[in-house]
Amino acid sequence: MQQFTKSITVKDLLQVKRLHLELVCGKRYLDRQITSLNLNRPGLALCGHMEHFLPDAIQLFGKAEYGFCVKTKASILQAGIINMLAEGQVPCVILVEDLNPPPAMRKACLQAEVPVLKTDLSLAEFSAEIRRFLDEKLTPATHVHGVLLNVSGIGVLIRGEAGIGKSECALELIKRGHILVADDVVEVQKRWGRFLIGSCPEMLKHYMEVRGLGILDVDLLFGVGATLDETTIEMEVVLVPPAKTIDRLGVDQKTTTLLGLEIPSLAIPVTPGRNLAVLIEVAARNQQLKSRGILSAQQFSQKMLNHMKQKTRKHATEA
């Protein structure tokens, strides 16, 4: 399972309406790549202190940085910004609250071939919006083979060897009212360092391949409500051959790791006559109970232990 990183350009950033961005200067340099999730407030860097400067991050100018710029002699400001931008591959400079960059800043950025943008949003509003956007676009991702559905509000990743019946099982779940996210290839991304989000590669969206039926358009067959662009992945179900040993009680919770995060994993043996769709539906509902701290298998096991202890004490008393 190979992890890959993503990037966007400053031009892509300009097209995000919720950021309210407009270009101030540097149109020729809009192809510069944004690869870092970080935002940098370059107050100390403007004064020549580069120890904690983030050279690959978007440079964000609020009122504090802007106040320093307008009070600093133009030649000193220009030299300071040129020195700062020479440290790495700064993608762009952004000013908030509709601030207009001083001429010295424009000259320095153009000399360093770094575009300058501005937004009418406040620093807090813009920081929140752009962090959310960058997290969606730039966090590491990987592709896994399987089918992803939202089953009763739970994102279920169905995996198993080729030909075991993943797509057929997914088709039955869709008929039962659950929602398809991706078939065959699932793109998994870690968001905010805590959540796994699964989606479908653009070319495969809304399509399924079922042996004997070929390629199916799920939107046209079942309606637009039968598909979803993405969902949180909260459990994995692995379809396995019947010979494999399975924990019948389910006391020990197995897990699998994707992008460094663990999610519950459940193995279901595939045998003739078993309704796998119903089993997965119940597994999703049971996972909802587990997330609320209701562990049926452990409760049953504890009851059995208590019962056995009572019988042992009873026999000891009678003896």
C-alpha positions in Angstrom: 0.0 0.0 0.0 1.9 3.0 -1.3 1.4 6.4 0.2 1.5 9.5 -2.1 1.5 13.2 -1.5 -0.5 15.9 -3.3 0.1 19.4 -4.4 -1.9 22.3 -5.8 -0.9 25.6 -7.5 -1.5 29.1 -6.4 -3.8 29.4 -9.4 -5.9 26.6 -7.9 -6.0 28.5 -4.6 -7.4 31.6 -6.3 -10.3 29.7 -7.6 -11.6 28.7 -4.2 -14.5 31.0 -3.7 -14.8 30.7 0.1 -11.3 32.1 0.5 -12.3 35.5 -1.2 -8.8 35.7 -2.8 -7.8 38.2 -5.5 -4.5 38.6 -7.2 -2.5 41.7 -6.5 0.6 41.0 -8.6 2.7 38.2 -10.0 0.2 36.7 -12.5 3.1 35.0 -14.3 4.0 33.0 -11.2 0.6 31.4 -10.4 2.0 28.0 -11.3 4.1 27.9 -8.1 3.3 24.7 -6.2 1.8 24.5 -2.7 2.9 21.4 -0.9 2.8 22.3 2.8 -0.1 22.4 5.1 1.5 25.1 7.2 0.9 28.8 7.3 3.7 31.1 8.3 3.4 34.5 10.0 6.7 36.1 8.9 7.1 38.8 11.6 10.5 37.7 12.9 11.7 36.8 9.4 11.1 40.4 8.2 13.6 41.5 10.9 16.2 39.0 9.8 15.5 36.2 12.4 15.2 33.1 10.2 15.5 30.4 12.9 11.9 29.3 12.8 10.9 30.5 9.3 8.9 28.0 7.2 10.3 28.5 3.7 7.8 26.2 1.9 4.7 27.6 3.6 2.2 30.3 2.5 3.3 33.6 4.0 0.4 35.2 5.8 0.4 38.9 6.6 -2.0 40.2 9.2 -2.2 43.7 10.7 0.8 43.2 12.9 3.1 42.3 9.9 1.5 44.9 7.8 2.1 47.6 10.4 5.8 46.7 10.5 6.0 46.9 6.7 4.4 50.4 6.4 6.6 51.8 9.1 9.9 50.4 7.8 12.0 52.2 5.3 11.3 51.0 1.8 14.8 49.9 0.9 15.2 48.0 4.2 11.8 46.4 3.8 12.5 45.3 0.2 15.9 43.8 1.2 14.3 42.0 4.2 11.6 40.4 2.1 14.0 39.4 -0.7 16.2 37.8 1.9 13.2 36.0 3.4 11.9 34.7 0.1 15.3 33.4 -0.9 15.2 30.8 1.9 13.1 28.2 0.1 10.2 27.7 -2.3 7.6 30.1 -0.9 4.4 29.6 -2.9 2.8 33.0 -2.3 2.3 35.9 0.0 -1.3 36.6 1.2 -2.6 39.7 3.0 -5.8 39.6 5.0 -8.6 42.2 5.7 -8.2 43.7 2.3 -4.8 45.2 3.1 -2.8 46.5 0.1 0.9 45.7 0.0 3.4 48.6 0.1 5.3 49.2 -3.2 8.5 47.8 -1.6 6.7 44.5 -0.9 5.4 44.2 -4.4 8.8 44.9 -5.9 10.5 42.3 -3.6 7.9 39.6 -4.3 8.1 40.2 -8.1 11.9 40.1 -8.0 11.6 36.7 -6.1 8.9 35.6 -8.6 6.4 35.1 -5.8 2.8 36.1 -6.4 1.0 38.4 -3.9 -2.7 37.8 -3.1 -5.2 39.4 -0.7 -8.5 38.6 0.9 -11.2 40.6 2.7 -11.6 38.0 5.4 -10.2 38.6 8.8 -7.0 36.7 9.9 -9.0 34.2 12.1 -11.6 33.6 9.4 -9.1 33.2 6.6 -6.8 31.0 8.6 -9.6 28.6 9.5 -10.9 28.4 5.9 -7.5 27.9 4.2 -6.4 25.3 6.8 -9.5 23.3 6.1 -9.0 23.6 2.4 -5.3 22.6 2.5 -6.1 19.7 4.8 -8.6 18.4 2.2 -6.2 18.8 -0.7 -2.7 18.1 0.6 -2.8 15.5 3.4 -1.1 12.2 2.5 -3.3 9.6 0.8 -3.1 6.0 -0.4 -5.1 3.8 -2.7 -6.5 0.5 -1.4 -8.3 -2.3 -3.2 -11.9 -2.7 -2.0 -15.4 -1.3 -1.8 -16.4 1.6 0.4 -20.0 2.2 1.5 -21.8 4.2 4.1 -23.8 1.6 6.0 -26.3 2.9 8.5 -24.1 6.0 9.0 -20.9 4.0 9.3 -18.2 4.1 6.7 -17.4 0.4 5.9 -14.4 -0.6 3.9 -15.1 -4.1 2.4 -11.9 -5.9 1.4 -11.0 -9.4 0.3 -9.2 -11.3 -2.4 -10.3 -10.9 -6.1 -13.5 -12.7 -7.0 -14.7 -13.3 -3.5 -17.8 -11.2 -4.0 -17.1 -7.7 -2.7 -19.0 -5.9 -5.4 -21.9 -8.3 -5.4 -22.2 -7.8 -1.6 -22.0 -4.0 -2.1 -24.8 -4.2 -4.7 -27.1 -5.9 -2.3 -26.3 -3.3 0.3 -27.2 -0.5 -2.1 -30.5 -2.3 -2.8 -31.1 -2.2 0.9 -30.8 1.6 0.9 -27.1 2.0 1.8 -24.8 4.3 -0.1 -21.8 3.6 -2.4 -18.7 5.7 -2.2 -16.2 3.7 -4.2 -15.8 0.4 -5.9 -12.6 -1.4 -6.7 -10.2 1.5 -5.9 -10.7 3.5 -2.7 -8.6 6.7 -2.1 -7.9 7.0 1.6 -6.8 10.3 3.2 -5.9 11.2 6.7 -7.6 14.4 7.8 -6.7 16.6 10.8 -4.4 13.7 11.9 -7.3 11.8 13.4 -9.8 10.8 10.7 -9.6 8.5 7.7 -11.7 9.8 4.8 -12.4 7.5 1.8 -13.4 8.7 -1.6 -13.4 7.5 -5.2 -11.0 8.5 -8.0 -12.7 10.9 -10.3 -12.8 8.6 -13.3 -14.5 5.8 -11.3 -17.2 7.8 -9.5 -20.6 6.3 -9.4 -19.5 3.2 -11.3 -19.3 -0.4 -10.2 -18.0 -3.5 -11.9 -19.9 -6.7 -11.2 -18.8 -10.0 -12.8 -21.4 -11.1 -15.4 -23.0 -7.7 -15.5 -20.1 -5.5 -16.5 -19.9 -1.8 -15.6 -22.9 -0.4 -13.9 -23.9 3.3 -13.4 -25.2 3.3 -9.8 -26.6 6.8 -10.1 -28.8 5.9 -13.1 -29.8 2.5 -11.7 -30.7 3.5 -8.1 -30.8 7.4 -8.1 -28.4 10.1 -7.0 -29.1 9.3 -3.4 -27.3 5.9 -3.8 -23.8 7.4 -4.1 -21.7 9.7 -1.9 -18.5 11.6 -2.7 -16.7 10.6 0.5 -17.2 9.2 4.0 -15.3 8.6 7.2 -13.9 5.1 7.3 -14.8 3.7 10.7 -14.4 -0.1 10.2 -13.1 -2.7 7.8 -14.8 -5.9 6.9 -12.7 -8.6 5.3 -14.4 -11.3 3.3 -12.4 -14.5 3.7 -12.6 -18.1 2.5 -14.5 -20.4 4.9 -11.5 -22.5 5.9 -10.0 -19.6 7.8 -10.2 -19.7 11.6 -12.6 -17.0 12.9 -13.1 -15.7 16.4 -16.7 -16.8 17.0 -17.5 -14.7 20.1 -15.8 -11.5 18.9 -14.4 -10.7 22.3 -11.0 -9.7 20.9 -11.3 -6.6 18.7 -9.0 -6.9 15.7 -7.8 -3.8 14.0 -6.1 -2.7 10.8 -3.8 0.3 10.2 -4.2 2.8 7.4 -1.9 5.8 7.2 -0.9 5.2 10.7 -4.4 5.2 12.2 -6.1 2.1 13.5 -9.7 1.1 12.7 -11.7 -2.0 13.8 -11.4 -4.9 11.5 -13.9 -7.9 11.2 -13.4 -11.0 9.2 -16.5 -12.7 7.7 -16.2 -16.1 6.1 -17.9 -16.5 2.7 -20.0 -19.7 2.4 -22.9 -20.6 0.2 -26.3 -19.4 1.5 -24.9 -16.7 3.8 -26.4 -13.2 3.4 -23.3 -11.2 3.5 -25.1 -7.9 3.1 -27.2 -8.5 6.2 -24.1 -9.5 8.2 -22.3 -6.4 7.2 -25.4 -4.3 8.0 -25.5 -5.8 11.5 -21.8 -5.4 11.9 -22.1 -1.7 11.2 -24.9 -1.3 13.7 -22.9 -3.3 16.3 -19.9 -1.0 15.7 -22.1 1.9 16.5 -22.9 0.3 19.8 -19.2 -0.3 20.5 -18.5 3.3 19.8 -21.0 4.1 22.6 -19.2 1.7 25.0 -21.7 -1.2 24.6 -19.6 -4.3 24.0 -22.0 -7.2 23.7 -19.4 -9.9 23.3 -17.5 -8.8 26.4 -20.7 -8.5 28.4 -21.8 -12.0 27.4 -18.3 -13.3 28.3 -18.4 -11.6 31.7 -21.8 -13.1 32.4 -20.5 -16.6 31.5 -17.5 -16.1 33.8 -19.7 -14.9 36.7 -22.1 -17.9 36.2 -19.2 -20.3 36.2 -17.8 -18.7 39.4 -21.2 -19.0 41.1 -21.4 -22.7 40.1 -17.9 -23.3 41.4 -18.7 -21.7 44.8 -21.9 -23.6 45.0 -20.2 -27.0 44.4 -17.5 -26.0 46.9 -20.1 -25.2 49.6 -22.0 -28.5 49.0 -18.8 -30.5 49.2 
